[in-house]
Amino acid sequence: MEWALEVFKGMEERRLPGETEAVWNLVRDGEVWTYRVWASPYLPEEVRAFPGCRQVVRMEREVRHKGTGEVRRTVSYALTSLGAEEAEARRLGELLLYRWEVENRSFWVRDVLLHEDACQVRGVGAQVLAALRAFLVSMLHRQGVREKKAALEAFSFNPLSALRFLGLYAV
């Protein structure tokens, strides 16, 4: 990881040609998310071994809760095959965010709420259950359900409500 720190060490003071930076804010669910992204086509020796790698990216996220003032910070690094002429820091940051949006919308729900990784069913049965879980998460998202945990708990207490949600009606 030292190579990543080395790449971005001097970017705050001055950028080399082709290096880009972007900062933007998003407000959601009572929090202010600040994103700061740097992209550099200057690859250290350790990174040149990755075929097709053309830029290294650093993304800082700062999340400030409006009510409590609590602040969380994370820093992530990525490699991309997109060159500086194809995607600057803002675009690369948006692509990284989109990747996590997909992860959070589907896979997190499937793993954390539906315990998919803990499932001990194997073979075709596991494939069928995975398809059903994916379908359920897609339906929750399509119907605009934001509180997926609450919806799943309600379905577990009242299975007929789950059938009605899916458009199936028990007689």
C-alpha positions, 0 to 999 in steps of 0.5 A: 500500500505504500506505493499508493501513498507515494502516488498521491503524496504530492497531489495536494500541493500540485498536480502533474499533467493528466492528474485530476481531482474532484470534490462533491457533496451528497445529502441523504438520510440526514447525512452529508457525504463529501467525496474527494477523488484523485486520479493519476496516470503515473503508475509506480513500478509495482502497479505496472505489473497489472495488465491494462492498468492505466490510472490509480484512484484514491477516494476519500469519503467523509460522512457527517451526521447532521443531527449528532455531528458524528463524522466517519471517514474512509479512504479507498484505492482502485486501479482502472484500465480507463486512461486519463483521456477517457475518465477524470477523477469525478467520473472514476469516483462516480463509477466507484460509487455506482459499484457500491450502490449495486453492492448495497442494494442487492448483495448486502441485503442478500447477505446480511438480511437474508443470510445468504452466505450462511446458507448450508444448502448446496447444488441446485437447491442453492442456485434456486434459493439464490434466484429467489433471494435475488428476485425478492430483493429486486421486487423490494427495490422495484416497489420502492421499499426503503426499509427492507429489514422491516419488510422482511420481518413483516413477511416472516410474521405474516407470510400471506402479506409476502404473497400479496406483495408479490401479487399472489393471493391466497384463497 
